[in-house]
Amino acid sequence: MGDDKMKLPQYDGHWDHWSEVMENLFRAKGLWDVIEMGFEEPEITTVLMADQSAQLESAKTNDHKVKHYLYQSIDRVTFEQILDRRSFKIIWDSMKSKFGGNARVKRSLLQKLRRDFELLEMNEAESVEKYFTRVLSVTNQMRSNSEVIMDSKVVEKILRTLSEKFMYVVVSIEESKDTETISLEELQSSLMVHEQKFKKTDKGDDHVLKEEEEANYADEEDEMLLMAYIEEEAEEDVEMAMVTQTGEKEDKRRKAWFLDSGCSNHMSGDQELFTSLNTNFKHSVKLENDKRIEVVGKGNVKLILNSTTYTITDVYYIPELNNNLLSLG
């Protein structure tokens, strides 16, 4: 690859990282001695021997080379802060003095980055990919300023700050995976899968919920599109139920409804969720593993989805069922 097409590291305010990459570049090109030794223009009256003149011209040429790389690696604002640009060594030493080794400035920058990290929160209309990019941008800047931050902390931060529509996906991930060991790549991939399912659901008719005679549903983690809370008697109760503390996860799961594209009947294992229930209704449904479970009642449930209240009729009451399932038919 030619020098003109070579991708140079752009100075982004983080001297330690940038200077190390640039030093490696100059060493690879045999130009680092220009920075280490530098050169000075002799007095006008100085008479140079032929070999001295040749050495001076070579030093000037090399100095222009490293300046060429440098000027492509800094923006105009940084460039204008360097008042003396007679030689590369003068420029390099000036930048090192201004941007590197200033502990107070670095501490101040790190404090700002820590605040930025704490304030990060996913916007409602933001995509998973864009949010991860924002989080990792701040995280990488913190690490380049000597902050030790484990991936597990970043994972936990993301799970805490996803937009509301991902709340129940988070519950599923926290209960099925160890957040201490899940990688950022694995988390992003999982969330993007659910994001695509949200989009597909939004395009369909969410008001149409059909009843069939037999149920056949797949693994809940793969088939779960989204969940909704049943309507509580007071809004305060709903807010309390949505708190993400560990001790309330079980209560959240009991109240949560999984929308399942592989399930052909609405089903619940919690009798308290029914607003009306006919216990004279008897039936059985078949699971994917061909196991049959008994239906001991059928009734109505009210739930709230995207701030809209729905009355779901003909919901099967199955005491053996651990989750509440809404059929997408």
Steps between C-alpha positions, in 0.01 A plus 500: 500500500643840399565779750224718352240228557628396844241546775656711774384507864305820568583690818184495715631660817650181645873561481628173649325278245553723198867575571581130542339414164678789327835408657463145371421637153809724496724222631370266229596761239838566656411860586489492879850645534356826361289530814768376740785713363336774302704751303568871499562732209860624513580869511495669161870575531592139575703332228409132460708225355348292221412208726355734763284665236375162379413394855310825555297455181420139598387615845281769346341247263428256782359781711258590220401133473403465865328839491300374202373204704436715804296763316274227363445366851388818679203727439509875439418588861794296632726632223428862591593437864858428391661840455856392422511260205861538388579131537319180579688458829383844615140414405518155664649634824239777506213253461650268764525791742148624424306174470709234673632468850257753644352296783251767601357528148480122467321467834253767395434325169453165675253652746299637207505161328383331820206740519422440135504124565261529796259720301486271198147383426342355190258728315160357417553525124869402511614174346695240694800545272512877546464474878782247523716732289432789740575291808819349358624840383494631858632171641797489262591861581493413871727202443743707292526731803607212725155424642454129575147407395397139454271383220260365763453855633419623150254211452324587826492869404335422166243266657408771753458775242323339205174662391176381657403268217802281586408472870366148480775384268740613773311290757530197273873557443572553870317182597642280226859626473785596731550872442851468645613283210281607207706687240405837355481343154264228624279755676483726196416209272222380732347847531513559125308174443223622731512844339423344162210307655362827644506653154318203349237514773446875450422438133231245581156534654567479874128517578421164342543216749355167381395184683586148376423157662859380556818678606849436367760744621878510467778607735392820670831681457498452122130565447447784746423817306402734781310499826227712658389552859149418608295797614533575872240681708724802544769653279732506799485123522606473135797726557604305806472173310732636231790568737796292385637399838600136528248422774210594275597303190272212591205736542577654163511161332168401661335815362677490164338366185718345229375548145572167336467444125509123551220490755145475363310568826525770764600327823581587860599303806404777747136504607538847654541657157150409383222761526248221432550124489280207402636204697250264337699515177727196463749435225860401433774642280807336349848643535783471249638194682158332459428533870137590576405737779153549643290812451273544804329823408456778246444872553590861435813702583563873469845619406674819392717508190657826380264700725193332348272279711390170346251240618626160397223241487510121507827477689571146616575453870774236531642466854802303372610792281785712634462788254214703354477464122313710247449329169585678175310228321 
